[in-house]
Amino acid sequence: MASERLIKRRIKSAGNIAKITKAMQMMAASKMKKAQNLALSGRPYAQKIAEMVSTFVAKIDADKHALLKINEKGKTLIVLISTNKGLCGGFNANLTRSIVKWFKEEDLKNFVFVTMGKRGENFLVRNQRTLIADFSDNLPYSKHIGSVTKYIVDGYIKGEFKEVYLVYNNFISALQQDPTNKKILPMSEFNLSGNEADKTKPLEFIVEPKIETILDSLLINYLENQVRDAIMESAASEHSARMIAMKNATDNALELMDLLTLEYNKARQEKITYEIAEIVTARLAVE
């Protein structure tokens, strides 16, 4: 009897877990849809502003702008975007493992980190990395875009950083989120070598007052957009990963309920069979 009561309690517990994980799955699905729309809607703007910066940068001498020059000294900065909460499968573990895979161990000892997400912060502290700033409080992370960008720009202009990377999970689909590292400084992807053909090729539009003046604000806007894009991609990836993790948890809880119900029925059948056997044995004994 005690065994039956124990199995019934386990069935009830599994049912309660299934209800909780199902509710969390639905919440994550709702948030994922909104975050996915934000991430996808921002991609065309990110592409266009990158094209504009690339066009303007090719027309000027890179050494004349503080954000276009290449710093020979300084440390490599990694902006790590993770999550504050868990229950999202291997989302954060895959990201932190990728950092070790992308960069050499001896290099990581000299890197400095800025984090958005307590999970990333805990990983860095646990592995004794150099954490210089954390922007994990006051969700959503988009509130910190201006502060993070200013921190990056000021450090690069002062020569404290020679490279800046964004490390985050890129949203591919609800079932796939790829760990990504993107170098945003120095802007070597914008052909800073000074190709003469690009410098002399006329623009298809008029620039006023002049390219250098526009770049002062455009480059800041570009970097802000890079940080914003990484945050939006990470948010969509987080909710997708949590939705899938909660779906798997719900399926496992329901499967466990089925197995426990089968075990409970077997226990009841054994008890009934045992009682019938006792009755038959007693009757035979009386006869």
C-alpha positions in Angstrom: 0.0 0.0 0.0 2.9 2.3 0.9 4.4 1.6 -2.6 1.1 2.6 -4.3 0.9 5.9 -2.3 4.5 6.7 -3.2 3.8 6.0 -6.9 0.7 8.2 -6.8 2.7 11.1 -5.2 5.3 10.8 -7.9 2.6 10.8 -10.7 1.1 14.0 -9.1 4.6 15.6 -8.9 5.3 14.8 -12.5 2.0 16.2 -13.5 2.6 19.5 -11.6 6.1 19.8 -13.3 4.5 19.3 -16.7 2.0 22.1 -16.0 4.8 24.5 -15.0 7.1 23.7 -17.9 4.2 23.9 -20.3 3.3 27.4 -19.0 7.0 28.4 -19.3 7.1 27.0 -22.8 4.1 29.2 -23.8 5.6 32.3 -22.2 8.9 31.7 -24.0 7.2 31.2 -27.3 5.3 34.5 -27.0 8.5 36.4 -26.1 10.4 34.6 -28.8 8.0 35.8 -31.5 8.4 39.4 -30.4 12.2 39.2 -30.1 12.4 37.4 -33.4 10.5 40.2 -35.1 12.7 42.8 -33.6 15.9 41.0 -34.6 14.7 40.4 -38.2 13.4 43.9 -38.7 16.7 45.4 -37.6 18.8 43.5 -40.1 18.1 45.6 -43.2 19.0 48.8 -41.3 22.2 47.2 -40.1 23.1 46.2 -43.6 22.4 49.7 -45.0 24.3 51.6 -42.4 27.3 49.3 -42.9 27.2 49.9 -46.6 27.1 53.7 -46.0 30.0 53.6 -43.6 32.0 51.5 -46.0 31.4 53.9 -48.8 32.4 57.0 -46.8 35.4 55.4 -45.1 36.8 54.5 -48.5 36.9 58.2 -49.4 39.0 59.5 -46.6 42.4 58.9 -44.9 41.7 56.4 -42.1 44.4 57.9 -39.8 42.5 61.2 -39.6 39.7 59.7 -37.6 40.2 58.3 -34.1 37.8 55.3 -34.6 39.3 54.4 -38.0 42.9 54.2 -36.9 44.5 50.9 -35.9 45.9 50.8 -32.3 49.2 49.0 -32.0 48.9 48.8 -28.2 46.2 48.1 -25.8 44.2 45.0 -24.9 41.6 43.0 -26.7 38.1 43.6 -25.4 35.3 41.0 -25.6 31.7 42.1 -25.0 30.0 38.9 -23.8 26.2 38.8 -24.1 24.6 35.9 -22.2 21.5 35.5 -20.0 20.6 36.4 -16.4 18.4 33.3 -16.1 18.9 29.6 -16.8 16.4 26.9 -18.0 17.5 27.4 -21.6 19.4 24.2 -22.3 23.0 24.5 -23.5 22.5 28.2 -24.6 25.2 29.7 -22.3 27.4 26.6 -22.1 27.8 26.5 -25.9 28.6 30.2 -26.0 31.3 30.0 -23.3 32.8 26.8 -24.8 33.1 28.6 -28.1 35.1 31.4 -26.6 37.7 28.9 -25.5 37.6 27.4 -29.0 38.0 30.7 -30.9 40.8 32.2 -28.8 44.0 30.7 -27.4 44.2 30.1 -23.7 47.4 32.3 -23.4 45.6 35.1 -25.2 42.5 34.9 -23.1 44.6 35.6 -20.0 45.4 39.0 -21.4 41.9 39.8 -22.7 39.5 42.1 -20.8 35.7 41.5 -20.7 32.5 43.4 -20.5 29.4 41.3 -19.8 25.7 41.6 -20.2 24.2 38.6 -18.4 25.0 37.0 -15.0 25.7 33.6 -16.6 28.5 35.0 -18.6 29.8 37.0 -15.6 29.8 33.8 -13.4 31.8 32.0 -16.1 34.5 34.7 -16.3 34.8 34.9 -12.5 35.0 31.2 -12.2 37.7 31.0 -14.8 39.6 34.0 -13.3 39.2 36.2 -16.4 39.6 40.0 -16.2 36.1 41.5 -16.0 36.2 45.3 -16.2 32.5 46.1 -16.4 29.1 44.4 -16.1 25.8 45.6 -17.5 23.6 42.7 -16.4 21.1 44.8 -14.3 18.0 46.7 -15.4 16.6 44.4 -18.1 16.2 44.6 -21.0 19.8 45.0 -22.1 18.8 47.5 -24.8 18.8 50.1 -22.0 22.5 49.8 -21.8 23.3 50.2 -25.6 24.4 53.9 -25.2 26.5 53.1 -22.1 28.2 50.1 -23.6 29.0 51.9 -26.9 30.4 54.9 -25.0 32.6 52.6 -22.9 33.9 50.9 -26.1 34.5 54.2 -28.0 36.2 56.0 -25.1 38.5 53.1 -24.4 39.4 52.7 -28.1 40.1 56.4 -28.6 42.3 56.5 -25.5 44.3 53.5 -26.8 43.2 51.1 -24.0 41.7 48.6 -26.6 43.3 47.5 -29.8 40.5 45.1 -30.8 36.8 44.9 -29.8 34.7 41.7 -30.3 31.0 41.1 -29.7 30.3 37.5 -28.6 26.7 36.4 -28.6 24.3 33.8 -29.9 23.0 34.6 -33.4 19.4 33.7 -34.1 19.0 31.3 -37.1 15.7 29.7 -36.3 13.7 28.5 -33.4 15.8 25.3 -33.4 19.2 26.8 -34.2 21.2 29.5 -32.4 24.8 29.8 -33.4 27.5 31.2 -31.1 29.1 34.2 -33.0 32.0 36.5 -32.5 32.1 39.7 -34.5 35.0 42.2 -34.6 33.7 45.7 -34.6 37.0 47.6 -33.9 39.2 48.3 -35.7 37.0 48.6 -38.8 39.3 46.6 -41.0 36.3 45.2 -42.9 35.7 48.7 -44.4 38.8 48.6 -46.6 40.9 50.9 -44.5 44.0 50.2 -46.6 43.0 53.2 -48.7 42.2 51.8 -52.1 42.9 54.6 -54.6 40.2 53.5 -57.0 37.6 53.8 -54.2 38.9 57.2 -53.2 38.6 58.7 -56.7 35.3 57.0 -57.6 32.5 59.7 -57.4 29.7 59.3 -55.0 26.1 58.7 -56.3 24.8 61.4 -54.0 25.8 64.8 -52.5 27.3 64.8 -49.0 27.0 68.0 -46.9 28.8 69.5 -45.2 31.6 66.9 -45.7 32.3 63.2 -45.2 34.5 63.7 -42.2 31.9 65.6 -40.3 29.2 63.1 -41.0 31.4 60.2 -40.0 31.8 61.7 -36.5 28.3 60.8 -35.7 27.8 58.0 -38.3 30.5 55.8 -36.9 29.1 56.1 -33.4 25.6 55.3 -34.8 27.1 52.3 -36.6 28.7 50.9 -33.4 25.5 51.4 -31.4 23.7 49.5 -34.1 26.2 46.7 -33.9 25.6 46.4 -30.2 21.9 46.7 -30.6 21.8 44.0 -33.3 23.8 41.6 -31.1 21.5 42.2 -28.1 18.4 41.6 -30.2 19.8 38.4 -31.8 20.8 37.1 -28.4 17.3 37.8 -27.0 15.6 36.0 -29.8 18.0 33.1 -29.4 17.5 33.0 -25.6 13.7 32.7 -25.8 14.0 30.1 -28.6 16.4 28.0 -26.6 14.2 28.3 -23.5 11.0 27.4 -25.4 12.7 24.2 -26.8 14.1 23.3 -23.4 10.7 23.7 -21.7 9.1 21.6 -24.4 11.5 18.8 -23.9 11.0 19.0 -20.1 7.2 18.8 -20.6 7.5 15.8 -22.9 9.8 14.1 -20.4 7.4 14.8 -17.5 4.5 13.4 -19.5 6.5 10.3 -20.5 7.4 9.8 -16.8 3.8 10.0 -15.9 2.9 7.3 -18.4 5.7 5.0 -17.0 4.6 5.6 -13.4 1.0 5.0 -14.3 1.9 1.7 -15.8 3.9 0.8 -12.7 1.0 1.8 -10.5 -1.4 -0.4 -12.4 1.1 -3.3 -12.2 1.3 -2.8 -8.4 -2.5 -2.7 -8.1 -2.8 -5.9 -10.2 -0.2 -7.7 -8.1 -2.1 -6.7 -4.9 -5.4 -8.0 -6.3 -3.7 -11.2 -7.5 -2.2 -11.7 -4.1 -5.5 -11.1 -2.3 -7.3 -13.6 -4.6 -4.5 -16.1 -3.9 -5.0 -15.7 -0.2 -8.8 -16.2 -0.4 -8.3 -19.4 -2.5 -5.7 -20.7 -0.2 -7.9 -20.1 2.9 -10.9 -21.8 1.3 -8.8 -24.8 0.4 -7.5 -24.9 4.0 -11.0 -24.9 5.4 -12.1 -27.7 3.0 
